[in-house]
Amino acid sequence: MLRIFSVALIALLLCNPAFADRADKKRAKIQKMRGEVLAQLYEEKPSTRSEISNAVGYAVFSNIGVNVILVSAGGGSGVVHDNQSGGDTYMKMGSAGVGLGLGIKDFRGVFVFHTRKALDRFIDSGWDFSGQADAAAKSDDKGGEGNVAGTIVNGVSLYQMTKNGLALQATLQGTKYWKDKKLN
């Protein structure tokens, strides 16, 4: 009897329009972020427009990162778009790293997948190992940034842009990306 009640309660919660509305709002927020990030990237690096349109797919992530002396950590969410199928896969991410630095930043990452294998591996396995060095003092459109980021994953280009933050760091990062079960 308790099992039947539990299953019914879970089904009721999952079918609840408020639950569905929440997921729709999160997807819409991620879609809006993607549009804003791509517009900024295309303005700053016009050649990326054709790079992305000719690629197998791309991903756009919003991340918050913190670096305290020797340790860095971060988290965020985003969406992977398959240019061939037109489909989107919503994902989450978490990172940890080591290196010298101090600060916190709200930044955006754009991955461009040049091969089907790279895109599929990212969606299914989601690991990325990267090195980055940056200095940022930025609040919305005020301030400036300088950064260099690279990924060691073959068939992938990476672009990073700081939205807000104050950071001076050089780190080696390991990042795990995974499908967001609530949004897919």
Beta strands, then each sheet from edge to edge (+ up, - down):
strand 1: 57-82
strand 2: 88-113
strand 3: 127-139
strand 4: 142-151
strand 5: 156-179
sheet 1: 1+ 2- 5+ 3- 4+
end
